[in-house]
Amino acid sequence: MKVVLGLGNPREHDDATRHNVGWWVADRLVYDWDIGPFEREGRALTANGIVCSHEVRVMKPTTYMNRSGWALTSLRFEAFDPLQDLLIVVDDAALEVGRVRFRSSGGPGGHKGLESVEAVLGTACYARLRIGVGTCPADVDLSDWVLSPMPEPEEEVVVGLLPELTEAIETWLVDGTEAAMNRFNR
């Protein structure tokens, strides 16, 4: 089974914030792949289906960002290899709006959601898709920045990427992280 975990916060007033870009992608995947609706399972909303001949689970944690990893506790790890089968979709406040970066492993880079995922998995060896939400200005607190709504022109850039991100994640499903990196990183 392949798992795509889109990070975000569960409160309705967080929907339009930079920190919820992972949820935007998860919602778009479920729509494009026609595998919804999401159903509550443990500490996540999940949607399951067959995509590109793979059993796929799309997940959105129902915890706050700094406890996102808890959503993975419902998975049976004996039948699941995070290195091959997990993709975390996350906002990145160190990348300009619209930049996309697949990575096969690495540190959390100060992202509390990735820190939580690594704590639950006990490893940093899993794929992640970082989506640029604009670099945080030096005079603004990072938490305030990522929890603020995106200005409409920036939101339009990210929303405009969603169909391409579905294609990118399909590439990850079929050909792996390196193929997705080579084709979609920018």
Secondary structure, 3 states (H helix, E strand, C coil): CEEEEECCCCCHHHCCEHHHHHHHHHHHHHHHHCCCCCEEECCEEEEEEEECCEEEEEEEECCCHHHHHHHHHHCCHHHCCHHHHEEEEEEECCCCCCCEEEECCCCCCCCHHHHHHHHHHCCCCCEEEEEECCCCCCCCCHHHHHCCECCHHHHHHHHHHHHHHHHHHHHHHHHCHHHHHHHHCC
